[in-house]
């Protein structure tokens, strides 16, 4: 059974303002502090540091809000993770195939609708321009972002709010909101398709593993690791 309890952890809604403030206010505040201390750090690094700090704040909040059953849940999720390695592999393969089919179909569309890389992927390359900061980029992209986004889009939207508003509806909403989040630098509307497919992959691994957030986090980390390595080879 997907839910062991029908009681919604409404306190977890605090993840949303933590995420929003961390992504908007924290970079400005961090940049101001560094300026006052006469510490010169590229803006891109400041943004990534803010993302890492936001992720830590969200994780800390979730740990505190679920502290009563934390260790038993954590042990269960981690021990159960090994059972879902095949699920992760098959779902990732399905994502690669479906995304490949989309790219093949897109090549037959008018040129103005086509794109080689999404605006989000192009924007990410800016973070790789100064190689001395790559360790921070790795932590931010491969570790922090997956944890933060999975807690927000899967744990909160599906795992908690799904108890109240129907799991299927919240799963679809999770995919759509996740895709829209990655459309900030988009040049064409069709760029949303790869992120709809990506969000669907994470939702499938989460739901099919009976709400094991560790499974979707590992899937997300693996995807971002592959993307991270791919960008390195392109630089």
C-alpha positions as CSV (number, residue, x, y, z in Angstrom):
1,X,0.0,0.0,0.0
2,X,1.4,3.4,-1.0
3,X,0.4,5.3,2.2
4,X,1.1,3.9,5.6
5,X,-0.9,6.8,7.1
6,X,-3.6,9.0,5.6
7,X,-2.6,11.9,7.8
8,X,-1.1,14.8,5.9
9,X,2.1,16.3,7.3
10,X,0.9,19.9,6.7
11,X,4.0,21.2,8.3
12,X,6.0,20.0,5.3
13,X,4.4,22.8,3.3
14,X,7.1,25.0,4.8
15,X,9.4,23.3,2.2
16,X,7.9,25.6,-0.4
17,X,8.8,29.0,1.2
18,X,12.2,27.7,2.2
19,X,12.8,26.7,-1.4
20,X,11.5,30.0,-2.9
21,X,13.3,32.2,-0.4
22,X,16.5,30.1,-0.8
23,X,16.5,30.4,-4.5
24,X,15.6,34.2,-4.7
25,X,16.6,35.9,-1.4
26,X,19.6,33.8,-0.4
27,X,21.8,34.6,-3.5
28,X,21.3,38.3,-3.0
29,X,22.1,38.2,0.7
30,X,25.1,35.9,0.2
31,X,26.4,38.2,-2.5
32,X,26.0,41.3,-0.3
33,X,27.9,39.5,2.6
34,X,30.7,38.5,0.3
35,X,30.9,42.1,-1.0
36,X,31.1,43.5,2.5
37,X,33.9,41.0,3.3
38,X,35.7,41.9,0.1
39,X,35.6,38.3,-1.0
40,X,35.4,38.0,-4.8
41,X,33.4,35.0,-6.0
42,X,31.7,34.6,-9.4
43,X,28.0,35.2,-9.4
44,X,27.4,31.7,-10.8
45,X,29.3,30.2,-7.8
46,X,27.2,32.3,-5.4
47,X,24.0,31.0,-7.0
48,X,25.2,27.4,-6.7
49,X,26.3,27.9,-3.1
50,X,22.8,29.3,-2.4
51,X,21.3,26.2,-3.9
52,X,23.4,23.9,-1.8
53,X,22.5,25.9,1.4
54,X,18.8,25.8,0.5
55,X,19.0,22.1,0.0
56,X,20.7,21.7,3.4
57,X,18.0,23.8,5.0
58,X,15.2,21.7,3.4
59,X,16.8,18.5,4.4
60,X,17.3,19.8,8.0
61,X,13.7,20.9,8.2
62,X,12.4,17.5,6.9
63,X,14.6,15.7,9.4
64,X,13.3,17.7,12.2
65,X,9.6,17.6,11.2
66,X,9.8,13.7,10.8
67,X,12.2,13.1,13.7
68,X,9.9,10.8,15.7
69,X,10.0,8.1,13.0
70,X,13.1,9.3,11.2
71,X,15.6,6.5,11.7
72,X,13.1,3.6,11.1
73,X,11.9,5.3,7.9
74,X,15.5,6.0,6.8
75,X,16.6,2.4,7.4
76,X,13.6,1.1,5.5
77,X,14.1,3.3,2.5
78,X,17.8,2.5,2.2
79,X,17.4,-1.2,2.7
80,X,14.5,-1.2,0.2
81,X,16.5,0.8,-2.3
82,X,18.4,-2.3,-3.5
83,X,15.2,-4.0,-4.6
84,X,14.5,-1.1,-7.0
85,X,17.8,-1.0,-9.0
86,X,16.1,-2.7,-11.9
87,X,13.2,-0.2,-11.7
88,X,15.7,2.7,-11.9
89,X,17.6,1.1,-14.8
90,X,14.5,0.3,-16.8
91,X,12.9,3.7,-16.2
92,X,16.0,5.5,-17.2
93,X,16.3,3.4,-20.4
94,X,12.6,4.3,-21.1
95,X,13.4,8.0,-20.6
96,X,16.3,7.7,-23.0
97,X,14.3,6.0,-25.7
98,X,11.3,8.3,-25.4
99,X,13.5,11.4,-25.5
100,X,15.4,10.0,-28.5
101,X,12.0,9.4,-30.3
102,X,11.0,13.0,-29.5
103,X,14.3,14.4,-30.8
104,X,13.9,12.3,-34.0
105,X,10.4,13.6,-34.6
106,X,11.4,17.2,-33.8
107,X,13.9,17.1,-36.7
108,X,11.0,16.9,-39.1
109,X,9.4,20.1,-37.7
110,X,10.0,23.6,-38.9
111,X,13.5,24.8,-38.0
112,X,12.2,27.6,-35.7
113,X,10.7,24.9,-33.4
114,X,13.9,22.8,-33.3
115,X,16.7,23.0,-30.7
116,X,19.9,21.1,-30.1
117,X,20.0,21.8,-26.4
118,X,17.4,23.3,-24.1
119,X,17.9,26.8,-22.7
120,X,18.4,25.2,-19.2
121,X,21.2,23.1,-20.5
122,X,22.9,26.1,-22.2
123,X,22.6,28.1,-18.9
124,X,24.2,25.2,-17.0
125,X,27.3,25.5,-19.1
126,X,28.0,28.9,-17.6
127,X,28.7,27.2,-14.3
128,X,31.5,25.2,-15.8
129,X,33.5,28.1,-17.2
130,X,35.8,28.3,-14.2
131,X,37.1,24.9,-13.5
132,X,38.4,25.6,-10.0
133,X,34.8,25.8,-8.8
134,X,33.8,22.4,-10.3
135,X,33.7,20.6,-6.9
136,X,31.0,23.1,-5.7
137,X,29.2,22.7,-9.1
138,X,29.3,18.9,-8.6
139,X,27.8,19.1,-5.1
140,X,25.1,21.5,-6.3
141,X,24.1,19.8,-9.5
142,X,24.6,16.1,-8.7
143,X,23.8,16.0,-5.0
144,X,22.0,19.1,-3.7
145,X,19.5,19.8,-6.5
146,X,18.2,16.2,-6.8
147,X,17.6,16.0,-3.0
148,X,15.9,19.4,-2.9
149,X,13.7,18.8,-6.0
150,X,12.7,15.3,-5.0
151,X,11.7,16.4,-1.5
152,X,9.6,19.2,-3.0
153,X,8.1,17.6,-6.1
154,X,7.8,14.0,-5.0
155,X,7.8,13.8,-1.2
156,X,5.6,16.9,-0.7
157,X,3.4,17.0,-3.7
158,X,2.8,13.3,-4.1
159,X,3.8,11.7,-0.8
160,X,2.0,14.2,1.4
161,X,-0.5,16.3,-0.6
162,X,-1.4,13.1,-2.6
163,X,-3.2,11.9,0.5
164,X,-5.6,14.8,0.3
165,X,-5.9,15.6,-3.4
166,X,-5.5,12.2,-5.1
167,X,-2.2,10.6,-6.0
168,X,-2.7,10.5,-9.8
169,X,-3.7,14.2,-9.9
170,X,-0.7,15.2,-7.7
171,X,1.6,13.0,-9.8
172,X,0.6,14.8,-13.0
173,X,0.9,18.2,-11.2
174,X,4.4,17.1,-10.0
175,X,5.5,16.4,-13.6
176,X,4.1,19.7,-14.9
177,X,5.5,21.9,-12.2
178,X,8.9,20.2,-12.4
179,X,9.0,20.8,-16.2
180,X,7.9,24.5,-15.8
181,X,10.7,25.1,-13.3
182,X,13.3,24.1,-15.9
183,X,11.7,26.4,-18.6
184,X,13.1,29.7,-17.3
185,X,15.7,30.0,-20.0
186,X,13.7,28.3,-22.8
187,X,13.6,29.7,-26.3
188,X,10.7,27.5,-27.6
189,X,7.7,25.9,-26.0
190,X,8.8,22.4,-27.2
191,X,11.7,22.5,-24.8
192,X,9.2,21.5,-22.1
193,X,8.9,18.0,-23.6
194,X,12.3,16.6,-22.3
195,X,11.5,17.9,-18.8
196,X,8.0,16.4,-18.9
197,X,9.7,13.1,-19.8
198,X,12.3,13.6,-17.1
199,X,9.7,14.5,-14.5
200,X,7.7,11.4,-15.5
201,X,10.7,9.2,-14.9
202,X,11.2,10.5,-11.4
203,X,7.4,10.2,-10.6
204,X,7.4,6.6,-11.9
205,X,10.3,5.5,-9.8
206,X,8.8,7.2,-6.7
207,X,5.3,5.8,-7.2
208,X,6.3,2.3,-8.3
209,X,8.7,2.0,-5.3
210,X,5.7,2.8,-3.0
211,X,6.8,6.3,-2.2
212,X,10.5,5.4,-1.4
213,X,12.0,8.9,-1.8
214,X,15.5,7.3,-1.8
215,X,14.7,5.6,-5.1
216,X,13.7,8.8,-6.9
217,X,16.6,10.7,-5.4
218,X,19.1,8.1,-6.6
219,X,17.5,8.2,-10.1
220,X,17.7,12.0,-10.1
221,X,21.3,11.9,-9.0
222,X,22.3,9.4,-11.6
223,X,20.6,11.5,-14.4
224,X,22.3,14.6,-13.2
225,X,25.7,12.8,-12.9
226,X,25.4,11.7,-16.6
227,X,24.5,15.3,-17.6
228,X,27.4,16.7,-15.5
229,X,29.9,14.4,-17.2
230,X,28.4,15.1,-20.6
231,X,28.9,18.8,-20.1
232,X,32.5,18.3,-19.0
233,X,33.3,16.5,-22.2
234,X,31.7,19.4,-24.2
235,X,33.8,22.1,-22.5
